[in-house]
């Protein structure tokens, strides 16, 4: 992944499927990748949001986890901007 900001739409995925997609994105994140924005949705996406926060809280490549622009988005910070 050569993009600095990566968007991944997780709508309609079960937790196991979402973990596989997110793991691939985090593993593929190169030195130019700053953030991976996970779009999981709000109403049905709250279980995915909780899973993301629990699963990736201590991941070695994830510096921190931020809420997105709205409750249906979670951001994994891979590299700090500054």
Beta strands, then each sheet from edge to edge (+ up, - down):
strand 1: 5-9
strand 2: 35-39
strand 3: 64-67
strand 4: 73-77
sheet 1: 1+ 2+ 4- 3+
end
